[in-house]
Amino acid sequence: MKQVLNALMVTFDFSQRGKSGTGLAAASLMSACRSHEKYHTSFVIEHLAITMPEQMKESLSHMEIFSRISNHTDLRRLDNLILACYVWSSNIINPLIALCREKGFNGKVILGGYQIHRKNCKELYPYGDIYIPGYGEASLPEAIMAEKSITAQIIEQPVNFEVLPSPFLDGSYDLKPNNEMLHWETSRGCQFKCNFCAHRDLISNGVHLMNFDKIKAELRLFKAFNVKKINVLDPVFNRGDRCKDILRYAASINLTSLLSLQVRFEMIDEEFLGLCKKLNVELEFGLQTIIEEEYKLIERPNNIPKIEQAIKLLKKLDQPFEVSLIYGLPNQTYNSFRKSIQFLLDRCDCVIKAFPLMLLEGTGLIEQKDKYGLKEGIIDNSNIPHVVASNSFTRSEWEKMDRLAKSLNTTREAA
């Protein structure tokens, strides 16, 4: 009789009030595995969500992580250990794998997440057996069932988003009545090519749409469970007319949840905002910078006249919104950062948030860090590196930008 392989997926999640212990990404992977035709006959999978300390005030060591894993399962009888590699978990992955091996784990190590890219995954994490770059819903079952090889493998299977099951509808996401907040997606990937961002599908450069019937069923479920806030993860929600169909349907079922949408100024029109007014919507605009010398370098062009026109329309219709900026960009200075802030202060009474630049694996900007003299440093207890100096600003000038960013109006709770 053929052995049924077992697998444990370990994710490292930030704790947020009202957020399920199983994040959307992990729940989608679990849902895809459980709906696979060979689930139960060839493999089974469990998920262990390890909650990282709130705001990372205290870091967890690889030994503490190992203790939680070993308390959950007998590593000596485990066939597959799946680890999520993100910027906040990156430094514990290698010592954790080494310790698991030392304590008797002889199965396959499968690595996935935003840090895994074909170009350098084996260099960053040399102890992996299988690496999954990109979206993992189709690749993970294949990785679990694959035979262990002497040489490391990379598995990339395209995902059919039209038939991708819903983790909300099949119970993979532990949705509770009156849930305070959850993450949701109606599409994945981004049409734009911002070189600092990891949202873009680096393989196909496409935007993948979720099945519309699934979207409607999920909205009905959220209404039935009285979900308080839905953070929509689509990098640009207001892309094309499909977003309006989604809002129309949400309005038709009288959805009362707060919908938090990431949108672009240049794509705003009166019809879209009219639909937003029928619902409880807050709009988040990722402006990043208004300085041409900066936004050209990060390949994130801004049409300033259209942005000004959109701000006037938002004010006219009294639509709440917030705008985010980035500091630590190439070519940026303290004064240019102030100009981006002042641009907004002069035109609207909105919430302004500013975030320090991170260099993420797989992005174009990390490959150009030497060209722009981008220097990283630890700025808080998260131990996550951020850009703190460059050819255009010193560490002390960055600290001035940091103080200015923290003085902005950030009264709304961050998502």
C-alpha positions in Angstrom: 0.0 0.0 0.0 1.4 3.4 -1.0 2.4 5.6 1.9 0.4 8.8 2.5 3.0 11.5 2.9 2.4 14.0 5.7 3.4 17.7 5.7 3.5 20.5 8.1 3.3 24.1 6.9 4.8 26.7 9.3 4.0 30.3 8.8 5.2 33.3 10.8 2.4 35.8 11.2 2.2 39.2 12.7 -0.4 39.4 15.4 -3.2 41.9 14.6 -6.4 42.5 16.5 -9.3 40.8 14.8 -7.1 38.9 12.3 -7.4 35.1 12.0 -4.4 33.1 13.1 -4.5 31.5 9.6 -3.7 34.4 7.2 -5.2 34.5 3.8 -2.0 33.3 2.0 -1.7 30.2 4.2 -5.4 29.5 4.1 -5.4 29.7 0.3 -2.5 27.2 0.2 -4.3 24.9 2.6 -7.5 25.1 0.5 -5.6 24.3 -2.7 -4.0 21.3 -1.1 -7.2 19.9 0.4 -9.1 20.3 -2.9 -6.3 18.4 -4.8 -7.4 15.1 -6.3 -4.7 13.2 -4.5 -5.3 14.7 -1.0 -5.8 11.9 1.6 -4.7 9.2 -0.9 -1.1 10.5 -1.5 -0.6 13.3 1.0 -2.1 15.3 3.9 -1.1 18.6 5.4 -1.4 20.5 8.6 -0.8 24.2 9.3 1.0 25.7 12.3 0.7 29.5 12.5 3.4 31.0 14.8 2.3 34.4 15.8 5.2 36.9 15.9 5.2 39.4 18.8 3.1 42.4 18.1 5.1 45.1 16.4 8.1 42.7 16.8 9.0 44.2 20.1 10.5 40.9 21.1 12.0 38.6 18.5 11.5 34.9 18.6 14.7 32.8 18.3 15.0 29.7 16.0 15.2 27.6 19.2 11.8 28.9 20.4 10.3 28.3 16.9 11.8 24.8 17.0 10.2 24.1 20.4 6.8 25.1 19.1 7.2 22.9 16.0 8.4 19.9 18.0 5.5 20.3 20.5 3.1 20.2 17.6 4.5 17.2 15.7 7.1 14.4 15.9 9.7 15.7 13.4 11.2 12.2 13.1 8.0 11.0 11.5 7.4 14.1 9.4 7.8 13.7 5.6 7.7 17.4 4.6 8.4 20.6 6.5 7.2 23.7 4.7 8.5 27.1 5.9 7.3 30.5 4.9 10.2 32.8 4.0 9.3 36.5 4.5 11.4 39.5 5.3 10.4 39.2 9.0 11.2 35.5 9.2 14.2 35.3 6.9 17.0 35.4 9.6 15.6 32.3 11.4 15.1 30.0 8.5 18.6 28.6 8.1 19.4 28.0 11.8 15.9 26.5 12.2 16.4 24.0 9.4 19.8 23.1 10.8 18.3 22.5 14.3 15.5 20.4 12.9 18.0 18.2 11.0 20.1 17.9 14.2 17.1 16.7 16.1 16.2 13.9 13.7 14.1 15.4 10.8 15.0 13.5 7.7 12.2 14.6 5.4 12.1 17.3 2.7 12.4 21.0 3.5 10.1 23.0 1.2 10.6 26.8 1.1 8.2 29.4 -0.3 7.1 33.0 0.2 8.1 36.5 -1.0 11.8 35.9 -0.3 12.0 32.9 -2.6 13.1 33.7 -6.2 14.6 31.5 -8.8 17.7 33.7 -9.1 19.1 33.5 -5.6 16.9 31.2 -3.4 19.5 28.5 -3.1 22.1 31.1 -2.1 20.0 32.7 0.6 18.6 29.4 2.0 21.1 26.6 1.1 19.4 24.0 3.3 16.2 23.7 1.3 15.3 20.6 -0.8 12.5 22.3 -2.8 11.9 25.9 -3.5 8.6 27.4 -4.7 9.0 30.9 -6.3 5.8 32.8 -7.0 2.3 31.6 -6.3 2.3 28.3 -4.5 -1.3 26.9 -4.8 -0.4 24.5 -7.7 3.2 23.9 -6.8 2.8 23.0 -3.2 1.0 19.7 -3.7 3.5 18.7 -6.3 6.4 19.6 -4.0 4.9 17.5 -1.2 4.5 14.4 -3.4 7.9 14.8 -5.1 10.6 12.4 -4.3 13.5 13.7 -2.3 16.5 14.4 -4.6 20.2 14.8 -3.9 20.1 18.1 -5.6 17.7 20.9 -4.7 14.7 21.4 -7.0 12.7 24.4 -8.0 9.0 23.8 -8.7 6.9 26.4 -10.5 3.4 25.4 -11.5 1.0 28.0 -13.0 -2.2 28.6 -11.0 -5.6 28.5 -12.6 -7.2 31.3 -10.7 -10.6 30.8 -12.4 -11.0 27.5 -10.5 -9.0 28.3 -7.4 -11.1 27.3 -4.4 -12.2 29.8 -1.7 -10.5 29.3 1.7 -13.5 31.2 3.2 -16.1 29.0 1.6 -14.4 25.7 2.4 -13.5 26.5 5.9 -9.7 26.7 5.5 -9.9 30.3 6.8 -11.3 30.1 10.4 -13.9 32.8 10.0 -15.8 33.8 13.1 -19.0 35.7 13.6 -18.4 39.5 14.0 -14.8 39.1 12.8 -13.1 42.4 13.3 -10.9 42.3 10.2 -9.9 40.0 7.4 -7.8 40.2 4.3 -9.4 39.4 0.9 -8.5 39.5 -2.7 -10.4 39.8 -6.0 -7.3 39.6 -8.1 -3.6 38.9 -7.7 -0.6 40.6 -9.4 -0.2 44.1 -10.7 0.0 45.7 -14.1 2.5 48.3 -13.0 6.2 47.8 -12.7 7.2 49.7 -9.6 10.8 48.4 -9.0 10.5 48.5 -5.1 7.3 46.4 -4.9 6.9 42.6 -4.6 3.2 42.5 -5.6 3.9 42.2 -9.3 3.9 38.7 -10.8 7.6 38.5 -11.7 7.0 35.4 -13.9 4.0 36.4 -16.1 3.8 40.2 -15.3 0.0 39.6 -15.4 -3.0 40.4 -13.3 -5.0 37.3 -12.4 -8.7 37.6 -11.7 -10.6 35.5 -9.2 -13.8 33.8 -10.3 -16.6 36.4 -10.1 -19.2 33.9 -8.7 -16.7 33.1 -6.0 -16.3 36.8 -5.2 -20.0 37.2 -4.8 -20.4 34.1 -2.6 -17.6 35.3 -0.4 -19.2 38.8 0.0 -22.5 37.0 1.0 -20.5 35.0 3.6 -18.9 38.2 5.0 -22.3 39.8 5.3 -23.7 36.7 7.0 -20.8 36.7 9.5 -21.0 40.4 10.0 -17.4 41.0 9.2 -16.5 44.5 10.5 -13.6 45.4 8.1 -12.4 43.8 4.8 -8.9 44.8 3.8 -8.8 44.2 0.0 -5.2 43.2 -1.0 -5.5 43.9 -4.7 -2.6 46.3 -5.3 -4.8 48.5 -7.6 -8.5 47.7 -7.0 -9.8 50.3 -9.3 -8.3 48.8 -12.4 -10.9 48.6 -15.2 -14.7 48.3 -14.9 -14.7 45.0 -13.0 -14.2 46.8 -9.7 -17.4 48.7 -10.3 -19.3 45.4 -10.8 -17.9 44.2 -7.5 -19.0 47.3 -5.7 -22.5 47.2 -7.3 -22.9 43.6 -6.1 -21.8 44.6 -2.6 -24.3 47.4 -2.5 -27.1 45.1 -3.8 -26.7 42.8 -0.8 -26.4 45.8 1.6 -22.9 44.9 2.7 -22.1 47.0 5.8 -18.5 46.0 6.3 -15.8 48.7 6.0 -14.1 48.0 2.7 -10.5 49.2 2.6 -9.4 49.6 -1.0 -5.9 50.3 -2.5 -6.5 52.5 -5.5 -4.7 54.9 -7.9 -5.6 58.6 -8.2 -5.3 58.5 -12.0 -8.0 55.8 -12.3 -10.6 57.5 -10.1 -13.9 58.7 -11.8 -17.2 59.9 -10.5 -19.0 56.6 -11.2 -16.5 54.7 -9.1 -16.8 57.2 -6.2 -20.6 57.2 -6.5 -20.6 53.4 -5.9 -18.2 53.9 -3.0 -20.7 56.3 -1.4 -23.3 53.5 -1.4 -21.1 51.5 0.8 -18.8 51.9 3.8 -15.5 52.5 1.9 -12.1 54.0 2.7 -9.6 54.5 -0.1 -5.9 54.2 0.3 -3.7 55.9 -2.4 -0.1 54.8 -2.7 1.4 58.1 -4.0 4.9 57.4 -2.8 6.4 60.7 -4.1 5.5 63.7 -6.3 9.1 64.4 -7.2 9.8 63.4 -10.9 13.5 62.6 -10.3 12.3 60.1 -7.6 9.3 58.5 -9.2 11.1 57.9 -12.5 13.9 56.0 -10.7 11.4 53.7 -9.0 9.4 53.3 -12.2 6.3 54.6 -10.6 5.1 57.5 -12.8 2.6 60.0 -11.4 0.4 62.2 -13.5 0.3 65.2 -11.2 -2.6 67.1 -13.0 -4.8 64.0 -12.9 -3.9 63.5 -9.2 -4.9 67.1 -8.4 -8.2 66.6 -10.4 -8.9 63.3 -8.5 -8.3 65.0 -5.1 -10.8 67.8 -6.0 -13.4 65.1 -6.9 -12.8 63.2 -3.7 -13.3 66.4 -1.7 -16.4 67.3 -3.7 -18.0 64.0 -2.9 -16.8 64.0 0.7 -15.1 60.6 0.3 -12.7 59.6 3.1 -9.2 58.6 2.0 -5.6 58.4 3.0 -2.4 58.7 1.1 0.9 56.9 1.7 4.4 58.1 0.9 7.8 56.4 1.0 11.0 57.9 2.5 14.5 56.6 1.8 14.0 56.6 -2.0 16.9 57.0 -4.5 17.5 60.7 -5.3 15.4 61.7 -2.3 16.4 64.4 0.2 14.8 65.7 3.4 13.5 68.7 1.5 12.1 66.7 -1.4 10.3 64.5 1.1 8.8 67.6 2.7 7.6 68.8 -0.7 5.6 65.6 -1.2 4.0 66.0 2.2 3.3 69.7 1.6 1.7 68.9 -1.8 -0.9 66.9 0.0 -1.3 69.3 2.9 -2.0 72.1 0.5 -4.7 70.2 -1.4 -6.6 68.0 1.1 -7.4 67.2 4.7 -6.6 63.5 4.5 -4.7 61.1 6.6 -1.0 61.0 5.4 1.2 58.1 6.2 4.9 57.6 5.3 6.8 54.4 5.4 10.5 53.7 5.3 11.8 52.0 2.2 12.7 48.3 2.3 14.7 46.4 -0.3 12.8 43.3 -1.1 14.2 40.2 -2.8 13.2 39.8 -6.4 12.6 43.5 -7.0 14.5 45.7 -9.5 15.6 48.2 -6.8 17.5 45.7 -4.8 19.6 44.9 -7.8 20.4 48.7 -8.2 21.3 49.3 -4.6 25.0 49.9 -5.3 24.2 52.2 -8.2 22.3 54.6 -5.9 24.4 53.9 -2.8 21.5 52.5 -0.8 22.6 51.5 2.6 20.5 49.4 4.9 20.3 49.4 8.7 18.1 48.2 11.6 15.7 50.9 12.7 13.6 49.2 15.3 13.1 46.0 17.2 11.8 44.1 14.1 15.4 43.5 13.0 14.1 44.1 9.4 16.6 46.1 7.4 15.5 49.4 5.9 17.3 51.9 3.7 18.9 54.5 6.0 21.4 56.3 3.7 22.1 56.8 0.0 24.0 58.9 -2.5 21.4 61.7 -1.9 20.9 61.6 2.0 23.0 60.7 5.0 21.9 58.7 8.0 21.3 61.9 10.0 19.1 63.3 7.2 17.2 60.0 7.0 16.6 60.3 10.8 15.1 63.8 10.1 12.8 62.2 7.5 11.9 59.5 10.0 10.9 62.1 12.7 8.9 64.0 10.1 7.1 60.8 9.0 6.2 59.9 12.6 4.8 63.4 13.2 2.2 63.0 10.4 -1.5 62.4 11.0 -1.7 58.7 11.6 -4.7 58.5 13.8 -6.5 55.7 11.9 -5.3 52.2 12.9 -2.8 50.8 10.4 -4.0 47.8 8.4 
